[in-house]
Amino acid sequence: MKLSVIVTTYNSPAWLEKVIWGYSVQTHTDFELIIGDDGSGPETRALLDQLRSETGLDIKHIWQQDEGFRKCAILNKAIASASGDYLVFSDGDCIPRCDFLAVHAREAEPGYYLSGGYHKLPMSTSTRINRDDVLSGRCFDLSWLKQHDLPASYKNSKLTAGPKRARWFNRLTPTRCNFKGSNGSAWRQDVLDINGFDERMAWGGLDREFGVRLINLGIKPKHVRYNAIVIHLDHKRGYKDPATVKANKSLRLENAKNGVYWTDHGITKQQEAE
């Protein structure tokens, strides 16, 4: 099955490079990599040109002018450009384990979306990861991570669960199966049927609202929390705004209450503007 992998970024080429190294060693190789770029400078474009040549990956660079945080807009542009029937979403600070896409492809079912998670690293660990650590898979080894400042936590079980344990953990986890923009997937037609992401939303719960509308369409959620693994590189979040988060939550709750699945502020808005 061909996948369209949509990875968002903004002026973080050092982190994005590590992420793309992760996609260069995936065991599932039938995919295109779409970089949804929310206004990065020329360094990101140069990096993608370099990595396209070095890795042989099918990399599309979808860019928009920097006019503030407009992640939903660039996501919709990336979705519109996708050629695969199945979409995998992640971020430019999340390095995928080599079986990440294989898990999403294997677990995909009609009538479902998949919800994963991420394993957050401290900054000191994030900066130490180099190309060989990613290509060898060493950066996913719990012993190696602990030697490089990863603190002890029950959450570390994500990195050590084998296939059988992962299936049980996915069934038993009390974590809500919300859609995760850092690690989620859905059928392209289902995404088109809800008109993609709501572009009225800035940072704070935009992916969760997207998932609510998928559920309202009749799509069921399914966990891949313990088998579709990405590690999350640390960074500052200067775009956080409590008022925006509150407004986004209000919209999500309203849509959940009223069974809304379509947004007028989505993909078709982009196409009409063009």
C-alpha beads as a LAMMPS data file, in Angstrom:
LAMMPS data file: protein, C-alpha beads

274 atoms
273 bonds

1 atom types
1 bond types

-500.0 500.0 xlo xhi
-500.0 500.0 ylo yhi
-500.0 500.0 zlo zhi

Masses

1 110.0

Atoms # bond

1 1 1 0.000 0.000 0.000
2 1 1 1.356 3.390 -0.965
3 1 1 1.405 5.877 1.892
4 1 1 1.536 9.659 1.771
5 1 1 3.510 10.745 4.820
6 1 1 2.857 14.365 5.816
7 1 1 5.481 15.951 8.079
8 1 1 5.142 19.584 9.181
9 1 1 8.069 21.911 9.876
10 1 1 9.004 25.517 10.558
11 1 1 12.604 26.778 10.598
12 1 1 14.033 23.680 12.311
13 1 1 16.355 22.141 9.694
14 1 1 18.656 20.438 12.222
15 1 1 15.732 18.509 13.707
16 1 1 14.102 17.887 10.315
17 1 1 17.312 16.338 9.014
18 1 1 17.292 13.766 11.816
19 1 1 13.636 12.995 11.092
20 1 1 14.267 12.417 7.398
21 1 1 17.182 10.107 8.216
22 1 1 14.569 8.063 10.080
23 1 1 12.351 7.844 7.008
24 1 1 15.318 6.794 4.875
25 1 1 15.558 3.444 6.716
26 1 1 11.882 2.476 6.912
27 1 1 11.084 -1.182 6.282
28 1 1 7.917 -0.115 4.439
29 1 1 9.317 1.670 1.395
30 1 1 6.224 2.416 -0.700
31 1 1 5.627 6.014 0.345
32 1 1 6.026 9.643 -0.600
33 1 1 7.267 12.117 1.984
34 1 1 5.444 15.452 1.924
35 1 1 7.073 18.232 3.941
36 1 1 4.409 20.768 4.899
37 1 1 6.474 23.896 5.486
38 1 1 4.786 26.768 7.341
39 1 1 7.097 29.479 6.005
40 1 1 10.678 28.335 6.691
41 1 1 13.640 30.199 5.231
42 1 1 15.871 28.983 2.368
43 1 1 17.969 26.724 4.624
44 1 1 15.125 24.199 4.802
45 1 1 14.690 24.088 1.014
46 1 1 18.432 23.572 0.555
47 1 1 18.408 20.761 3.105
48 1 1 15.533 18.996 1.345
49 1 1 17.300 19.248 -2.009
50 1 1 20.388 17.711 -0.424
51 1 1 18.503 14.904 1.332
52 1 1 16.424 14.117 -1.733
53 1 1 19.683 13.396 -3.543
54 1 1 21.386 11.603 -0.653
55 1 1 18.507 9.322 0.385
56 1 1 16.650 8.761 -2.889
57 1 1 13.383 9.455 -1.080
58 1 1 10.387 10.841 -2.953
59 1 1 10.242 14.187 -1.111
60 1 1 7.693 16.889 -1.935
61 1 1 8.225 20.329 -0.426
62 1 1 4.933 22.183 0.065
63 1 1 5.709 25.714 1.269
64 1 1 3.625 28.739 2.229
65 1 1 4.511 32.308 3.167
66 1 1 5.308 32.935 6.835
67 1 1 2.248 34.742 8.174
68 1 1 2.312 33.380 11.708
69 1 1 1.281 29.928 12.935
70 1 1 -0.804 28.455 10.097
71 1 1 -0.247 24.742 10.530
72 1 1 -3.787 23.801 9.496
73 1 1 -3.396 25.669 6.203
74 1 1 -0.146 23.926 5.284
75 1 1 -1.583 20.564 6.333
76 1 1 -4.508 21.080 3.978
77 1 1 -2.165 22.017 1.127
78 1 1 -0.130 18.882 1.814
79 1 1 -3.255 16.707 1.885
80 1 1 -4.400 18.177 -1.435
81 1 1 -1.016 17.279 -2.980
82 1 1 -0.991 13.689 -1.682
83 1 1 -1.170 10.823 -4.184
84 1 1 -1.549 7.936 -1.733
85 1 1 -4.866 6.512 -0.553
86 1 1 -3.652 6.468 3.051
87 1 1 -2.192 9.432 4.949
88 1 1 0.276 9.263 7.844
89 1 1 0.776 12.465 9.846
90 1 1 3.789 13.423 11.930
91 1 1 5.976 16.407 12.807
92 1 1 9.439 17.618 11.890
93 1 1 10.687 16.963 15.421
94 1 1 9.595 13.289 15.608
95 1 1 12.105 10.650 14.474
96 1 1 10.319 7.458 13.343
97 1 1 11.557 4.003 14.295
98 1 1 12.350 1.865 11.252
99 1 1 9.029 -0.049 11.505
100 1 1 6.890 3.079 12.002
101 1 1 5.332 3.113 8.540
102 1 1 5.050 -0.667 8.429
103 1 1 2.900 -0.545 11.572
104 1 1 0.614 2.157 10.170
105 1 1 0.252 0.247 6.876
106 1 1 -0.428 -3.055 8.641
107 1 1 -2.917 -1.665 11.174
108 1 1 -4.899 0.454 8.688
109 1 1 -8.523 -0.652 8.407
110 1 1 -11.493 0.808 6.530
111 1 1 -13.654 2.797 8.936
112 1 1 -10.816 3.529 11.395
113 1 1 -8.149 6.127 12.070
114 1 1 -4.965 5.277 13.975
115 1 1 -3.720 7.122 17.054
116 1 1 -0.121 6.801 18.197
117 1 1 1.968 8.872 20.556
118 1 1 5.541 10.023 21.013
119 1 1 8.352 9.520 23.479
120 1 1 9.675 12.919 24.518
121 1 1 13.424 13.372 24.962
122 1 1 15.237 16.036 26.979
123 1 1 17.198 18.645 25.043
124 1 1 20.572 17.151 25.986
125 1 1 19.560 13.800 24.479
126 1 1 17.993 15.422 21.423
127 1 1 21.159 17.294 20.493
128 1 1 23.416 14.240 20.918
129 1 1 21.574 12.098 18.361
130 1 1 23.559 11.946 15.139
131 1 1 23.086 10.371 11.726
132 1 1 24.568 7.003 12.670
133 1 1 22.433 6.839 15.824
134 1 1 19.321 7.170 13.657
135 1 1 20.377 4.890 10.797
136 1 1 21.470 2.129 13.180
137 1 1 18.338 2.475 15.344
138 1 1 20.526 3.059 18.401
139 1 1 18.562 6.165 19.382
140 1 1 15.537 3.949 20.103
141 1 1 17.460 1.647 22.430
142 1 1 16.436 2.342 26.021
143 1 1 19.874 1.531 27.445
144 1 1 21.544 3.960 25.047
145 1 1 18.998 6.675 25.805
146 1 1 19.483 6.268 29.550
147 1 1 23.230 6.642 29.057
148 1 1 22.446 9.925 27.310
149 1 1 20.266 11.588 29.962
150 1 1 16.830 10.024 29.435
151 1 1 15.235 9.909 32.920
152 1 1 13.569 6.789 34.306
153 1 1 9.821 6.654 33.661
154 1 1 7.013 4.128 33.278
155 1 1 6.519 5.676 29.829
156 1 1 9.778 4.053 28.713
157 1 1 7.817 0.818 28.224
158 1 1 6.797 2.197 24.820
159 1 1 10.352 1.593 23.646
160 1 1 10.640 -1.971 24.935
161 1 1 7.240 -3.536 24.192
162 1 1 7.453 -6.364 21.667
163 1 1 4.600 -7.059 19.227
164 1 1 2.559 -9.192 21.649
165 1 1 2.929 -6.808 24.612
166 1 1 2.236 -3.833 22.361
167 1 1 -1.097 -5.349 21.286
168 1 1 -2.112 -5.834 24.915
169 1 1 -0.925 -2.390 25.986
170 1 1 -2.844 -0.809 23.107
171 1 1 -6.015 -2.554 24.261
172 1 1 -5.564 -1.832 27.950
173 1 1 -4.223 1.724 27.953
174 1 1 -6.511 4.228 29.719
175 1 1 -5.228 6.997 27.421
176 1 1 -7.960 8.431 25.220
177 1 1 -7.666 7.513 21.561
178 1 1 -7.587 11.093 20.279
179 1 1 -6.115 11.831 16.883
180 1 1 -2.434 12.799 17.208
181 1 1 -0.887 15.071 14.607
182 1 1 2.541 13.866 15.686
183 1 1 1.620 10.219 15.082
184 1 1 -1.690 9.483 13.428
185 1 1 -3.092 8.176 10.179
186 1 1 -6.337 8.018 8.235
187 1 1 -7.702 7.174 4.816
188 1 1 -7.386 10.085 2.418
189 1 1 -11.037 9.856 1.377
190 1 1 -12.180 10.093 4.999
191 1 1 -10.022 13.197 5.432
192 1 1 -11.507 14.737 2.286
193 1 1 -15.009 13.894 3.516
194 1 1 -14.497 16.161 6.551
195 1 1 -12.670 18.807 4.454
196 1 1 -9.373 18.393 6.304
197 1 1 -8.193 20.631 9.131
198 1 1 -10.095 23.710 10.300
199 1 1 -7.942 26.717 9.386
200 1 1 -9.520 28.908 12.042
201 1 1 -7.449 27.005 14.586
202 1 1 -3.894 27.946 15.557
203 1 1 -1.776 25.981 18.050
204 1 1 -3.562 23.913 20.691
205 1 1 -5.765 20.884 20.001
206 1 1 -6.178 21.312 16.254
207 1 1 -5.468 17.612 15.664
208 1 1 -7.872 16.542 18.389
209 1 1 -10.667 18.600 16.795
210 1 1 -9.834 16.962 13.462
211 1 1 -10.275 13.567 15.128
212 1 1 -13.632 14.581 16.619
213 1 1 -14.951 15.327 13.155
214 1 1 -13.654 11.996 11.848
215 1 1 -15.556 10.264 14.652
216 1 1 -18.669 12.290 13.817
217 1 1 -18.312 11.016 10.244
218 1 1 -18.492 7.472 11.637
219 1 1 -14.767 6.676 11.729
220 1 1 -13.628 4.749 14.801
221 1 1 -10.339 5.365 16.651
222 1 1 -7.714 2.655 17.111
223 1 1 -4.550 2.771 19.235
224 1 1 -1.062 2.143 17.849
225 1 1 0.457 3.836 20.880
226 1 1 2.859 1.026 21.779
227 1 1 3.894 -0.229 18.336
228 1 1 4.085 2.866 16.046
229 1 1 7.047 4.550 17.716
230 1 1 8.536 8.016 17.290
231 1 1 10.905 9.878 19.590
232 1 1 10.205 13.576 20.062
233 1 1 13.115 16.013 19.977
234 1 1 12.893 18.850 22.466
235 1 1 12.247 22.481 21.483
236 1 1 10.763 25.711 22.762
237 1 1 7.098 26.530 22.138
238 1 1 6.966 30.291 21.765
239 1 1 3.662 30.060 19.897
240 1 1 1.650 28.842 22.929
241 1 1 -1.275 31.104 23.744
242 1 1 -3.864 30.222 26.450
243 1 1 -6.606 32.263 24.766
244 1 1 -6.149 30.374 21.489
245 1 1 -6.147 27.024 23.265
246 1 1 -9.393 27.980 25.015
247 1 1 -11.050 29.030 21.744
248 1 1 -9.929 25.819 20.022
249 1 1 -11.313 23.714 22.860
250 1 1 -14.633 25.544 22.684
251 1 1 -14.918 24.818 18.960
252 1 1 -14.026 21.163 19.476
253 1 1 -16.607 20.685 22.235
254 1 1 -19.266 22.423 20.146
255 1 1 -18.547 20.181 17.169
256 1 1 -18.559 17.072 19.352
257 1 1 -21.914 18.051 20.896
258 1 1 -23.560 18.841 17.554
259 1 1 -22.112 15.969 15.532
260 1 1 -20.341 18.272 13.079
261 1 1 -17.971 16.540 10.661
262 1 1 -17.541 19.127 7.866
263 1 1 -15.691 22.424 8.133
264 1 1 -16.136 25.239 5.621
265 1 1 -12.635 26.408 6.607
266 1 1 -10.691 23.484 5.159
267 1 1 -9.297 22.056 1.926
268 1 1 -11.998 23.415 -0.367
269 1 1 -11.305 26.917 0.961
270 1 1 -7.711 26.516 -0.187
271 1 1 -8.794 25.290 -3.627
272 1 1 -11.311 28.120 -4.082
273 1 1 -8.624 30.671 -3.185
274 1 1 -6.394 29.303 -5.916

Bonds

1 1 1 2
2 1 2 3
3 1 3 4
4 1 4 5
5 1 5 6
6 1 6 7
7 1 7 8
8 1 8 9
9 1 9 10
10 1 10 11
11 1 11 12
12 1 12 13
13 1 13 14
14 1 14 15
15 1 15 16
16 1 16 17
17 1 17 18
18 1 18 19
19 1 19 20
20 1 20 21
21 1 21 22
22 1 22 23
23 1 23 24
24 1 24 25
25 1 25 26
26 1 26 27
27 1 27 28
28 1 28 29
29 1 29 30
30 1 30 31
31 1 31 32
32 1 32 33
33 1 33 34
34 1 34 35
35 1 35 36
36 1 36 37
37 1 37 38
38 1 38 39
39 1 39 40
40 1 40 41
41 1 41 42
42 1 42 43
43 1 43 44
44 1 44 45
45 1 45 46
46 1 46 47
47 1 47 48
48 1 48 49
49 1 49 50
50 1 50 51
51 1 51 52
52 1 52 53
53 1 53 54
54 1 54 55
55 1 55 56
56 1 56 57
57 1 57 58
58 1 58 59
59 1 59 60
60 1 60 61
61 1 61 62
62 1 62 63
63 1 63 64
64 1 64 65
65 1 65 66
66 1 66 67
67 1 67 68
68 1 68 69
69 1 69 70
70 1 70 71
71 1 71 72
72 1 72 73
73 1 73 74
74 1 74 75
75 1 75 76
76 1 76 77
77 1 77 78
78 1 78 79
79 1 79 80
80 1 80 81
81 1 81 82
82 1 82 83
83 1 83 84
84 1 84 85
85 1 85 86
86 1 86 87
87 1 87 88
88 1 88 89
89 1 89 90
90 1 90 91
91 1 91 92
92 1 92 93
93 1 93 94
94 1 94 95
95 1 95 96
96 1 96 97
97 1 97 98
98 1 98 99
99 1 99 100
100 1 100 101
101 1 101 102
102 1 102 103
103 1 103 104
104 1 104 105
105 1 105 106
106 1 106 107
107 1 107 108
108 1 108 109
109 1 109 110
110 1 110 111
111 1 111 112
112 1 112 113
113 1 113 114
114 1 114 115
115 1 115 116
116 1 116 117
117 1 117 118
118 1 118 119
119 1 119 120
120 1 120 121
121 1 121 122
122 1 122 123
123 1 123 124
124 1 124 125
125 1 125 126
126 1 126 127
127 1 127 128
128 1 128 129
129 1 129 130
130 1 130 131
131 1 131 132
132 1 132 133
133 1 133 134
134 1 134 135
135 1 135 136
136 1 136 137
137 1 137 138
138 1 138 139
139 1 139 140
140 1 140 141
141 1 141 142
142 1 142 143
143 1 143 144
144 1 144 145
145 1 145 146
146 1 146 147
147 1 147 148
148 1 148 149
149 1 149 150
150 1 150 151
151 1 151 152
152 1 152 153
153 1 153 154
154 1 154 155
155 1 155 156
156 1 156 157
157 1 157 158
158 1 158 159
159 1 159 160
160 1 160 161
161 1 161 162
162 1 162 163
163 1 163 164
164 1 164 165
165 1 165 166
166 1 166 167
167 1 167 168
168 1 168 169
169 1 169 170
170 1 170 171
171 1 171 172
172 1 172 173
173 1 173 174
174 1 174 175
175 1 175 176
176 1 176 177
177 1 177 178
178 1 178 179
179 1 179 180
180 1 180 181
181 1 181 182
182 1 182 183
183 1 183 184
184 1 184 185
185 1 185 186
186 1 186 187
187 1 187 188
188 1 188 189
189 1 189 190
190 1 190 191
191 1 191 192
192 1 192 193
193 1 193 194
194 1 194 195
195 1 195 196
196 1 196 197
197 1 197 198
198 1 198 199
199 1 199 200
200 1 200 201
201 1 201 202
202 1 202 203
203 1 203 204
204 1 204 205
205 1 205 206
206 1 206 207
207 1 207 208
208 1 208 209
209 1 209 210
210 1 210 211
211 1 211 212
212 1 212 213
213 1 213 214
214 1 214 215
215 1 215 216
216 1 216 217
217 1 217 218
218 1 218 219
219 1 219 220
220 1 220 221
221 1 221 222
222 1 222 223
223 1 223 224
224 1 224 225
225 1 225 226
226 1 226 227
227 1 227 228
228 1 228 229
229 1 229 230
230 1 230 231
231 1 231 232
232 1 232 233
233 1 233 234
234 1 234 235
235 1 235 236
236 1 236 237
237 1 237 238
238 1 238 239
239 1 239 240
240 1 240 241
241 1 241 242
242 1 242 243
243 1 243 244
244 1 244 245
245 1 245 246
246 1 246 247
247 1 247 248
248 1 248 249
249 1 249 250
250 1 250 251
251 1 251 252
252 1 252 253
253 1 253 254
254 1 254 255
255 1 255 256
256 1 256 257
257 1 257 258
258 1 258 259
259 1 259 260
260 1 260 261
261 1 261 262
262 1 262 263
263 1 263 264
264 1 264 265
265 1 265 266
266 1 266 267
267 1 267 268
268 1 268 269
269 1 269 270
270 1 270 271
271 1 271 272
272 1 272 273
273 1 273 274
